Amino acid sequence: MGWFGRLLGEKPDEALPLYNAVVARARAEHWYLAGAVPDTVDGRFDMIATLLAFVMLRLEAELAGGEPAARLAERFVDDMDGQLREIGIGDIIVGKHIGKMMSMLGGRLGAYREGLAAGDVAPALVRNLYRGAAPDDAALTHVRESVMAFHVGLAAMPLPNLLLGELP
């Protein structure tokens, strides 16, 4: 935000550093190479939604995490809206797509929450990240271990650092 925005009283997008860090992490090559996540628009959306869900679950564990989680979800909507428009989706249909994407993110939150509680996120990964078509064992193991290391690292990350976009 520039000086003109500050003069008009605009608030900075406090979720932007964390959201950008999640997107950058989701773009890491290892997900698509060693993890066999499809390197497509849908596959990249699925990877962003997966990591975003784990970050939101981390925020959910904090008493003060509700507002940052809501801002993060708003940032996701803004980004997806812009991405849809960039690929040529018209105004009339964008809202429907955004609603579907938010539903998908909510479903992932529930699936990963349940997977963590059961001690195995692999079924949720296959369903949500690979859209039901399980990759080979090595790829699934790579993604499961990487996601679980991310989850453990998030749990140890102090909330202020996380909100600044620091990821494990």
Secondary structure by P-SEA (a helix, b strand, c coil): ccaaaaaaccccccaaaaaaaaaaaaacccccccccccccaaaaaaaaaaaaaaaaaaaaacccaaaaaaaaaaaaaaaaaaaaaaacccccaaaaaaaaaaaaaaaaaaaaaaaaaaccaaaaaaacccccccccaaaaaaaaaaaaaaaaaaaaccaaaaaacccc
